């Protein structure tokens, strides 16, 4: 269940970032892929830091994955501008 939380956090960051039109010139796949990959990596880091885990959903891991996905989307928008 924890990995599902990470993917949902990445998708939520993607959907919330699509509301802001600033620098949204590229296609949606160029933002969705880095958001999900970064959310998964952040979830693994959260597991290493001992909050959450693969099968254990923890709100701290979800928030960490959400903010990491927001950062990844911001970087992709800044680079592809």
Secondary structure as UniProt FT lines:
FT   HELIX           2..17
FT   TURN            18..19
FT   TURN            22..23
FT   HELIX           29..48
FT   TURN            49..50
FT   HELIX           59..79
//
